[in-house]
Amino acid sequence: MDGRLRAVLWVFAVVASSIIALIIMVVAGEALPAFRAIEPWRFLGDASWHPAHGAYNLAPMIIGTFVVAGGAVVVGAVLGLLSAIFCCFYAPKPVSMAYRCGLEMLAGIPSVVLGLWGLTVLVPVLASLRAPGFSVLAAIVVLGLMVVPTIALVAISSLRSVPVALLLGSQALGLSKWMTIARIAFPAARAGLISSVVLGIGRALGETMAVMMVSGNIVQVPASVFEPVRTLAANIALEIPYAEQLHRSSLFVSGLILALIILVVLCVAEWFGPEPAHD
């Protein structure tokens, strides 16, 4: 029975890996004409992004992607981990259950709905502070809210998997609740907590619709968080419907770069991430 189960699991693992590899191969194949016709350095060194005029600089959008995703992950990680601490250690059981249900509901809200909220509520507020309102900050706030439930729900599961004996033992030794959380619970659950943040990073890097609705979509390196920006994912969504020939192929280059960025982040997290602290 174990041998059959192992064979079935291997089949599913190979199928899943093959699908991912096939997607990467298709994207790379579609990007190949651009790499053949355009020197690779031009994707970072051209004066601007104007494919119709032969300019293919992706650097501002790569920087914009990192800025927006990085800011969103900071916001999401702080709020998500604090939410997990509240849910696991401070909230009464009924409140904890209701809070977790709220997080699950937030995780299920389509990104376009959060984008609409950002467009109708957040952008006007930011515009009253500094025009135009469509900005890096708007994208960070909206995307940060999208990342919070992803990080919080995984962190809650990780913290609840910490053996109760460890927590009771630290309290018996006179440690305060906060010291128990910081010195016992977090180290014991650190593998799961890191995984939650990594999942948040992947969500932030790949999100398209909500960011596209509030970021302003101007191709530039923003000088402040109040300036518009365009990410790689938003660039693909905006231009792929009408792109042709080299323009279309260069958008697949954008997609390939984005996929490689996410792959590198996941590999680094897997390589340097800690092993679980307990069985």
C-alpha positions as CSV (number, residue, x, y, z in Angstrom):
1,M,0.0,0.0,0.0
2,D,2.8,2.4,0.9
3,G,4.6,1.6,-2.4
4,R,1.4,2.4,-4.4
5,L,0.8,5.6,-2.5
6,R,4.4,6.7,-3.1
7,A,4.1,5.9,-6.8
8,V,0.9,8.0,-7.0
9,L,2.5,10.9,-5.2
10,W,5.5,10.7,-7.5
11,V,3.2,10.9,-10.5
12,F,1.4,14.0,-9.2
13,A,4.8,15.6,-8.3
14,V,6.1,15.0,-11.8
15,V,2.9,16.2,-13.4
16,A,2.9,19.4,-11.4
17,S,6.6,20.0,-12.1
18,S,6.1,19.4,-15.8
19,I,3.3,21.9,-16.0
20,I,5.4,24.5,-14.3
21,A,8.4,23.7,-16.6
22,L,6.0,23.8,-19.7
23,I,4.8,27.3,-18.7
24,I,8.3,28.6,-18.3
25,M,9.3,27.0,-21.7
26,V,6.3,28.6,-23.5
27,V,7.1,32.1,-22.0
28,A,10.8,31.7,-22.8
29,G,9.9,30.6,-26.4
30,E,7.7,33.6,-26.9
31,A,10.4,35.9,-25.5
32,L,13.1,34.4,-27.8
33,P,12.4,36.6,-30.9
34,A,12.9,39.7,-28.7
35,F,16.3,38.3,-27.4
36,R,17.3,37.6,-31.0
37,A,16.4,41.0,-32.4
38,I,17.3,43.2,-29.4
39,E,20.6,43.2,-27.5
40,P,19.9,42.0,-23.9
41,W,21.5,45.1,-22.4
42,R,18.9,47.3,-24.0
43,F,16.2,45.9,-21.7
44,L,18.0,47.7,-18.9
45,G,19.9,50.5,-20.8
46,D,17.5,52.0,-23.4
47,A,16.4,55.5,-22.8
48,S,12.7,54.6,-22.1
49,W,9.9,52.0,-22.7
50,H,8.4,52.9,-26.1
51,P,8.4,49.7,-28.2
52,A,6.7,51.5,-31.1
53,H,9.8,53.7,-31.3
54,G,12.3,50.9,-30.7
55,A,12.9,51.6,-27.0
56,Y,12.7,48.6,-24.6
57,N,13.9,49.7,-21.2
58,L,12.3,47.5,-18.5
59,A,14.5,48.8,-15.6
60,P,11.9,51.4,-14.3
61,M,9.3,48.7,-14.1
62,I,11.6,46.2,-12.5
63,I,12.5,48.8,-9.8
64,G,8.8,49.7,-9.5
65,T,8.0,46.0,-9.0
66,F,10.5,45.7,-6.2
67,V,9.5,49.0,-4.5
68,V,5.8,48.2,-4.5
69,A,6.2,44.5,-3.6
70,G,8.8,45.3,-0.9
71,G,6.7,48.0,0.7
72,A,3.6,45.8,0.6
73,V,5.4,42.8,2.2
74,V,6.7,45.0,5.0
75,V,3.1,46.3,5.7
76,G,1.7,42.8,5.3
77,A,4.3,41.1,7.4
78,V,4.0,43.5,10.3
79,L,0.1,43.5,10.3
80,G,0.0,39.7,9.5
81,L,2.3,38.6,12.3
82,L,0.7,40.9,14.8
83,S,-2.7,39.6,13.8
84,A,-1.4,36.0,14.3
85,I,-0.1,36.9,17.8
86,F,-3.4,38.5,18.7
87,C,-5.4,35.5,17.4
88,C,-3.3,32.9,19.1
89,F,-2.3,34.4,22.4
90,Y,-4.5,37.4,23.4
91,A,-7.9,37.0,21.9
92,P,-10.7,35.0,23.6
93,K,-11.6,31.9,21.7
94,P,-14.9,33.3,20.2
95,V,-13.0,36.5,19.1
96,S,-10.2,34.4,17.8
97,M,-12.5,32.3,15.7
98,A,-14.4,35.4,14.4
99,Y,-11.1,37.1,13.6
100,R,-9.8,34.1,11.7
101,C,-13.0,34.0,9.7
102,G,-12.6,37.6,8.9
103,L,-9.0,37.0,7.6
104,E,-10.2,34.1,5.5
105,M,-13.0,36.3,4.0
106,L,-10.4,39.0,3.3
107,A,-8.2,36.5,1.6
108,G,-11.1,35.4,-0.6
109,I,-12.1,39.0,-1.8
110,P,-11.1,39.4,-5.5
111,S,-8.3,41.7,-6.1
112,V,-10.4,43.9,-8.4
113,V,-12.7,44.6,-5.4
114,L,-9.8,45.8,-3.3
115,G,-8.6,47.8,-6.3
116,L,-12.1,49.5,-6.5
117,W,-11.8,50.4,-2.8
118,G,-8.4,51.9,-3.4
119,L,-9.6,53.7,-6.5
120,T,-12.7,55.3,-4.8
121,V,-11.4,55.8,-1.2
122,L,-7.7,55.6,-0.9
123,V,-6.6,57.5,-4.1
124,P,-8.8,60.6,-3.4
125,V,-7.4,60.7,0.2
126,L,-3.8,60.6,-1.1
127,A,-4.7,63.1,-3.8
128,S,-5.8,65.6,-1.1
129,L,-2.4,65.3,0.4
130,R,-0.4,65.4,-2.8
131,A,-1.7,65.0,-6.4
132,P,-2.3,62.8,-8.3
133,G,-3.1,60.2,-5.7
134,F,-2.3,57.3,-8.1
135,S,1.0,56.4,-6.6
136,V,3.5,54.0,-5.1
137,L,1.9,54.5,-1.7
138,A,-1.6,53.7,-2.9
139,A,-0.2,50.5,-4.5
140,I,1.7,49.6,-1.3
141,V,-1.4,50.1,0.9
142,V,-3.8,48.1,-1.3
143,L,-1.3,45.3,-2.0
144,G,-0.3,45.2,1.7
145,L,-3.9,44.6,2.7
146,M,-4.0,41.8,0.1
147,V,-0.9,40.2,1.6
148,V,-2.0,40.4,5.3
149,P,-4.4,37.4,5.3
150,T,-1.9,35.3,3.4
151,I,0.8,35.9,6.0
152,A,-1.6,35.9,9.0
153,L,-3.4,32.6,8.2
154,V,-0.1,30.7,7.7
155,A,1.4,32.3,10.7
156,I,-1.6,31.4,12.9
157,S,-1.3,27.7,11.8
158,S,2.4,27.7,12.5
159,L,2.0,29.3,16.0
160,R,-0.8,26.9,16.9
161,S,1.4,23.9,16.0
162,V,3.9,24.9,18.8
163,P,3.7,22.2,21.5
164,V,1.7,23.5,24.5
165,A,4.3,22.0,26.8
166,L,6.9,24.5,25.6
167,L,4.6,27.4,26.3
168,L,3.5,26.1,29.7
169,G,7.1,25.4,30.6
170,S,8.2,28.9,29.9
171,Q,5.4,30.3,31.9
172,A,6.2,28.0,34.8
173,L,9.7,29.5,34.7
174,G,8.3,32.9,35.2
175,L,8.5,34.3,31.7
176,S,5.9,36.9,30.7
177,K,3.4,36.2,27.9
178,W,5.3,38.5,25.5
179,M,8.7,36.9,26.4
180,T,7.1,33.4,25.9
181,I,5.9,34.5,22.4
182,A,9.3,36.1,21.5
183,R,11.6,33.6,23.0
184,I,9.7,30.3,22.7
185,A,6.8,30.4,20.2
186,F,8.5,32.4,17.4
187,P,11.7,30.4,17.4
188,A,9.7,27.1,17.5
189,A,7.5,28.3,14.6
190,R,10.1,30.2,12.6
191,A,10.0,27.8,9.6
192,G,6.3,28.4,9.1
193,L,6.6,32.1,9.8
194,I,9.3,32.5,7.1
195,S,7.1,30.5,4.7
196,S,4.2,32.8,5.4
197,V,6.3,35.8,4.5
198,V,7.7,34.1,1.4
199,L,4.1,33.4,0.2
200,G,3.4,37.0,0.8
201,I,6.3,38.0,-1.4
202,G,5.2,35.8,-4.2
203,R,1.6,37.2,-4.0
204,A,3.0,40.8,-4.0
205,L,5.3,40.3,-6.9
206,G,2.7,38.7,-9.1
207,E,-0.4,40.8,-8.3
208,T,-1.7,42.8,-11.3
209,M,-5.3,44.1,-11.3
210,A,-5.4,45.9,-8.0
211,V,-1.9,47.5,-8.5
212,M,-2.8,48.5,-12.0
213,M,-6.0,50.3,-10.8
214,V,-4.2,52.6,-8.2
215,S,-0.5,52.9,-9.2
216,G,-0.9,55.4,-12.1
217,N,0.9,53.2,-14.6
218,I,3.5,55.7,-15.7
219,V,6.9,54.2,-16.7
220,Q,9.4,55.9,-14.5
221,V,11.6,55.4,-11.5
222,P,9.5,57.1,-8.7
223,A,11.4,59.8,-6.7
224,S,8.9,59.5,-3.8
225,V,6.0,57.3,-2.7
226,F,3.5,59.9,-4.0
227,E,4.6,59.5,-7.6
228,P,3.0,57.1,-10.1
229,V,4.7,53.8,-11.0
230,R,4.2,50.8,-13.3
231,T,5.1,47.2,-12.4
232,L,6.1,44.4,-14.7
233,A,2.8,42.6,-14.2
234,A,0.7,45.7,-14.8
235,N,2.7,46.4,-18.0
236,I,1.9,43.0,-19.4
237,A,-1.8,43.4,-18.6
238,L,-2.0,46.9,-20.1
239,E,-0.2,46.3,-23.4
240,I,-0.6,42.6,-24.3
241,P,-4.1,43.1,-25.9
242,Y,-2.7,45.2,-28.7
243,A,1.0,44.3,-28.8
244,E,2.4,42.8,-32.0
245,Q,5.7,41.3,-33.1
246,L,8.7,42.5,-31.1
247,H,6.4,44.5,-28.8
248,R,4.5,41.3,-27.9
249,S,7.7,39.3,-27.5
250,S,9.2,42.0,-25.3
251,L,6.2,41.6,-23.0
252,F,7.0,38.0,-22.7
253,V,10.5,39.0,-21.7
254,S,8.8,41.0,-18.9
255,G,6.9,37.9,-17.8
256,L,10.1,35.8,-17.9
257,I,11.9,38.3,-15.8
258,L,9.1,38.3,-13.3
259,A,9.0,34.5,-13.1
260,L,12.7,34.4,-12.6
261,I,12.5,37.0,-9.8
262,I,9.9,34.9,-8.0
263,L,11.9,31.7,-8.6
264,V,15.0,33.3,-7.1
265,V,13.2,34.6,-4.1
266,L,11.7,31.2,-3.4
267,C,15.0,29.4,-3.9
268,V,16.8,31.8,-1.6
269,A,14.1,31.4,1.1
270,E,14.3,27.6,0.7
271,W,18.1,27.6,0.9
272,F,18.5,29.9,3.8
273,G,15.3,29.1,5.6
274,P,15.6,27.3,9.0
275,E,14.5,23.7,9.6
276,P,11.5,23.3,11.9
277,A,12.5,23.6,15.5
278,H,10.7,20.5,16.5
279,D,9.1,17.3,15.2
